[in-house]
Amino acid sequence: QVQLVESGGGLVQAGGSLRLSCAASGRTFSTYAMAWFRRAPGKEREFVAISWSSGSTYHADSVKGRFTISRGNAKNTLYLQMNNLKPEDTAVYYCAANYGGVVPGDAAAYNYWGQGTQVTVSS
């Protein structure tokens, strides 16, 4: 059974940092594209960043230069280092995975999702 479990969310002041983790189990995720999405209250789900199985990464413009996606050595853990956080980064952050190719921002293309972790940035 595939499971994605996010952790690391919390309350932080603007300008602060958080590191989110996503522990994946049930598959060998080294061949999976893994990504972070977020959903702010009253807004649509938004793509944040993706890590392809090749090692390449891509970040949305809204977080480029502040957030960094990475994987652990075993490739079954996904991270999101978030620096210089802003109040507009407040959202529930979700980990997602898909075997093979995927259009980064196409949420429907991801087969597996975690339950999400809340990030709240105060001004």
Secondary structure, DSSP 8 states (H G I E B T S, - for coil): --EEEEE--EEEETT--EEEEEEEESS-GGGEEEEEEEE-TTS-EEEEEEE-TTS-EEE-TTTTTTEEEEE-TTSSEEEEEE-S--GGG-EEEEEEEEES---TT-GGG--EE---EEEEEE-
